[in-house]
Amino acid sequence: MEKKKKIIRNLILFNLLIIATFYIILKDQDINQIFNIVSTVKGQFILIAILFLGIYILCEAINIGRTLKALGEESTFLRNIKYALIGFFFSSITPAASGGQPMQIYYMYKDNISVANSTLALLINLSCMQIVTISLALISVMFNNQILRNGLIGFFILGITLNIIALTLLLIAIFSKKGLDNLISLVVKIMKKLKLKNVEQKQEKLENQVKKYQASSVYIKQNKKLILKILITTYIEFLSLYSISYWVYCSFGLSESNILQIIALQSILYATVSGIPSPGAVGVSEGGFVLIFRTVYAETMINSAMLLNRGINFYLLVVLSGAIVIINLLKSKKSQKVEKNIEIMYNETEKK
């Protein structure tokens, strides 16, 4: 019940952020003009953008399935797509995307996949995502450093720093037992200074997690080819996601910038906002898009482009993944009802 209340609170916060964001961005704009511009875009490029969104989802599902299979777990391709979408939905509605992996582990557990193996699989995939996000952004900014002169350099440095910290913590968790022990000791000291409750229990939980993470160190060293495959697939995954911005750009009949230039801008934007602890980076993503993409869109077109781009690469995915979550909840309730009826029938038969 407490988890359900937390999810509802996150959904309310998520929706309030969306309303506030679009109010701030669009309050001084001619809404009719914006939608008139959007209505004139070329539909074939929008379909291509949605196709690349599908490739993004499929790549994520492939990586999940690949790691689970290597760990000896059985999972179908459709289930892997389900895990990918569930992860995206809960990452979108929770601060700093903190709810994605725990909910994926929960749904995998319901499908009889061990928590240890699902944790390891997601840990490896998350590490690869961080590497890809950081590397693509740094390569892109080398050729587009003028973009950061409009006041974005501080946000970019913050975003990259937060991503590097997250990657560093993951690598420490995977490869350095001593480093992780020292990190846990530091966290425990901070909790004691803050006079938090049940510090000993929290410390025990952290130490139990260490054992799971350390197993991944041995696994990665023994499966370097698999890690390379996951990395390659992750690069394809993120390049597909970033390319949506290019197809949206083309849908407006524009052609001055090429696909590499648009992907570079989107990779800088993603790295800048992905570390911000806002559910789905709502607000910062929209505002960041308007600032970064001013170099390729006319002033009268930029808000329309932002709405369409964000609508495809984020809000469409939220709706799709949310539908999958609802379907699974309904199936789960139906399954529980059937099991309860069977139990009642069995008890009545026993009485007779």
N, C-alpha and C positions, 0 to 999 in steps of 0.2 A: 504493500500500500504506500509506504514511504517513497519507494522508487517511482511509483506511478505519479505521486504528487510532485516529485522532483522533475519528471519529464514534462508534466503539465506546466510547471513554473517556467521551465526552459522554453517551451513552446510559446508561452505568453510573452516572455522577454524577447524571443526571436521575432515575433510578429510586431511587437512595439518598436523594435529597432528598425524593421523594414518600413513601418509607417513613418517614423521620425526621419529616416534617411531620405525617402522620396519626397517628404514634405519640404525638407531643407533644400534639396537639390532642385526641385521643380516648382517651388512656391512663386518664383518670379518669372516663370516660363509660360509660354503659350502652349497649354496642353494639347489643344486641337492641332496646332502646327506640328508638334512632336509626333502625334499619332498619324497625321497625314503623311509625314515623311516616312514613318515606319511602314505604312500601307503601300508605299510605292516601291519597296525593295524587291529585288529579283528572287522569286521563290526557289529557283533551282539551287542557289547558293545557301539558302537557309536549310534545305534538305541535306546538302553536303555537310553543313555544320552539325546537323543532328546525327548524321552518319558517323562523323568523327567523335561525337559524344558517345555513340555506341561502341566505337573502337576503344575509347578510354575505359569504359565499363568492362569490356571483354578482356582487356589486358590485365586489369586488376583481378578479375576472376581467374585468369590463367595463372597468375602468380600465386594466388591463394591455393588453387588446386595443385600446382606444381610442388609447393612446399609441404602441403599436407600429405601428398602421395609419397614424397621422399621420406617422410616421417612415419610411413606405414599406415596412414589413416585413409579410409575409404570415403570418397565424396564425389557426387555427380557434378557435371558442369553447371547444371541449373542451380544446384545448391550453392556453388561457388559464386555465381552471379548474385544470388540472394544475399550471401555474406557480404559481398562487395557493396551492394546497395544499402544494406542495413548499416554497414560501417559509415557510409557517406551520410546517411540521414542523421544518425546520432552524433556524428562529428559536426554536422551543420548546426544543430540546435543546442550544442553545449559549448561553454566557454573554452577556448584554446583547443577545440576538437577533442576534449578529454573523454567523451562518452562513446566514441566510435569503436575502439578496440575492445573495451569491456563488454559491450553489447554483442560484438561479433563472437567473442569467446563464449558468452552466454548461449547464443543461438547454436554455436557449434557443439557445445556441451549437450544441448537438447537433442542434437542429431548424433549423439554417442561418440563425439570426438573428444579425446582427453584434454583437460585444461592445460596440462604441461605442453602438449604438442601444438595446440592452437595458439598458446602464448608465444612459443618459440617461432612458429610460422609467421605470426603477425609482427613479431619483433624484428625478424629478418626483413620482411617487406617494408616495414616502417623505416628501418635504417636505409634501405635502398632509395626510398622516396626522398628522404632528407638529403642524401648525396646528390640525387638528380636535381632537386630543387635548387640547392646551393650552387652546384657546378654550372647549370644552365644560366642562372642569374648572373654569376660572376663573369662568365664568357660574354653574355649579352651586354653587360654594362661596360665592358672594355671597348665595345664598338658604338655604344650609345651613351657615353658619359655626359653629353650635353643635356640629356633628359633630366638629370639630377640637379641641374643648376636652378630649377624653379622652386627650390625649397624642399624638394623631396629627398635630398641626400641624407638628412637626419633620419627620416623614416626608413629609408633603404638600409642604412647601417644598422638601425635597431632591428629590422626584420631579419637581416642576414645574421646578426649576432644571436638573436633568439633561436634561429634555426641551427646555427653552429653549436650553441649550448645544448640544444635538444639532441643533436647528433653525437656530441661528445659524451653526454650522459648515457646514451644508448651503447656507444662503443665501450665505455667504462663498464657498463653492466654486462656486456658480452665478454670482454677480453681481460679485464683487470679485477681479480678478486680482491687484491689489496686496496686498489683504488676505490672499489665499491664499498669495502668495509670502512674505509676512512670517510667516505661520503655519508654512509649510514650513521656513523658516529657523530658527524657534524650536524646532520638532520636531527638526531636525538638530542644533542646539546641545545639546539635552537628550540626544539619543542619543550624542553625542560625550562629554559629561560622564559619562554612564553607562558609557562605554567599550564600547559595543555593536559587534559585528562587522559588516563590510560596510556601513558607514554611507553610503559614496558610491553603492553600488548601490541602497540603499533610497531615497536622495535622488533618484536618477534615475527610479525607479519612481513616486515621488510626483509629480515634475515631469511625467511622461508622463500621469498621471491628470488633472493640471490642464487639459491640452489638451481632454480629453473633457468635463470639467465646464464649461469656458468656452463650449463649443458650446451648452450648454443655455441660457445667458443670452440668446443671440440668438434661440434657438428660442422661449423663453417670451415674449419681447417681441413676437414675430411671431404668437403663437398664444394671445392672452389669453383668447379665448372657450373654447378647449379647456381651459385651466387652470381656468377657472370651472366648466366641466362636471365636471372631475375632482374639484374641491373639493365640489361639490354631491353627487356620487355618494359621496364619502368620508364626508360628513355622514350620508347615508342608511345607509351601511355600518356606521358606528360606533353610530348610534342603534339599528340593528337588533341589533347585538351587545349593547349595554347593555340593551335591552328584554327580553332573555332573563331577566334578574333579576326583571322584573315578572311575567312569565308563570309563573316558578317560585313567586313570592310568591302569585299567584292560585291555583296548584295546591294550596296548603295551606288554601284556603278563606278567605283573608284579603282584606280590602277597605278597610281604614282609610286606607291610603296610595294615591295615584293613580299613574299611569304616569310622570308627569313627576318626581314625588318619588323614585321608585325609580331612574329613569334618572340623575337627578342624583347620587344616592349611588354608583351604579356608575361614573359618569364620574370622580368624585373618587377612588374606589378604583383605577381603571385608571391614572389619571395619577400616583397616589402610588407604585404598584408597578412601572409599566412601565419606569422608568429604573433600577431595581435590577438590578445585573449578576448575576442568578441565572437559570439556564436556565428559561425559561417563567415566571419570577417565582414558581416553586414555593416554598411556605412563606410568603412575604410576602403572596401573594394570599389564601391560605386564612386566615391570621391577621388580615389586614386586613379581610376580609369579616366575620369574627366580631365585630371591634371596631366597624365602621361600621354594620352592619345590626342591631346590638342594639336600635336605636331602633324597628325595625319588626317584629322577631320576639321571641317569648317565649323565655326562657332555655332551656326544655326543647326548643325547636324550632330554635334557631339553628344547631347543628352539622348537623342533618339538612338544613336549607336550604342550608348551605355545601356539603355533599357533592353535593346535587342540582344546585345552580347551577354549581359548578365542574366537575361531571361533564359538563354539557351544553356550556357555553361554552368549555371548554378540553380536557378529557380525551377527550371524544367526537371533537373536531376533531383531536386528536393521533392517535387510532386511525385515523380516516378518512384523514388526510394520510399517515400512516405506511404504510397499505395501498397508497396511490397510489405512494409511493416504492418499495416492494417490487415492485409490478407493473412499474414502469418498469425496475427493475434486472433482473428476470427477462426482460423483453422485450429489453433491451440485450444480455444474455448470449446469448439465443437468436439474436438478429440477428448477433452476432459469430461464433457457431458456424456459422450458415448461410454467412456470408461466407468463413469459413475452409474449409468444405467445397467451396465454389465455386472457391476459389483452388487447392485440392488437385486438383480435377477438371480445372481449366484447365491446371495444370502437367503432369498426366499426359497430357492430350491433346496438349500441345506436344511432349512427349517422343516420342510415337508418330508 
